[in-house]
């Protein structure tokens, strides 16, 4: 595998020679090399003291929030003092069991994401993501096309999404219902993750569509995972506060996609309201909860309304030496933007070199760590 990786992506090795990358991704680096336990292992070693199934939901959240603080302290201690990944013993019931129980209850009145549909997904699939209780894995494989520090990335593509982007490149698995793929339970999802790690994955990369509607299965899968592997949340980052609280103690590296600044663009192009306030709130919520690479796809004609103010916000709100920004140039019209260019004339073409250059120069002026990966 190492030879294959070296041939296909030599930058996946050389990128680690850059001290800025190593500092920004220091936690991920340690877990990737099995020098530290992934955060889900820490959560599963924290005792819950009380059986979560016997508590009402208010008591359960209160217990969750106390244990979350404890997990954070324990994680900081592990970072400072070091701990072999297999030194932690899972306990019953653990903080992870509290999260599993809360996720199961939310599923009956779903607010995993900020669309807050409140549908009972155990009985219906009429929320905006059109997912019932089942989790569908469209495909999984060792992805060689992700950012250099991530490849080979054990990528799991979930069917269904909370957005309806008119330019989506994966619309066949994210928007075309019924979603194609295999229905998986938590045990099967854990076995997929183990298989990917054993084949040489540096990480497990939960993506879609979007992973958020599958929080319940993903969290429960950690209970069955017998390997140590960094967890990546590769998402539109549109979780509700509740959804994000459930997952944020378990993720080692965040890969949020910050698409729009102007809410009118988000509504027109992704059919999503309250975009900017949700994204900025959630980015602040994950600060200090794992390493971060923010992705931003530069879109044609959206430099002034979206790209430049997004970079300004990141520079003003995220620690510059701990946050990498991947400014992406690969936009091309797909899906409705390709089929109906007359309806979406602003995004009916790829970006120009000049547009990309402007974005890069702006990031440079702001002193952002960008394009390192
Ligand atoms: S995950 Fe989001 S879109 Fe799907 S049902 Fe729940 S709240 Fe609605």
Boltz pocket constraint, residues with backbone or C-beta under 6 A from the ligand:
constraints:
  - pocket:
      binder: B
      contacts: [[A, 110], [A, 111], [A, 112], [A, 113], [A, 114], [A, 115], [A, 116], [A, 117], [A, 118], [A, 119], [A, 121], [A, 126], [A, 127], [A, 128], [A, 129], [A, 130], [A, 131], [A, 161], [A, 162], [A, 212], [A, 213]]
      max_distance: 6.0
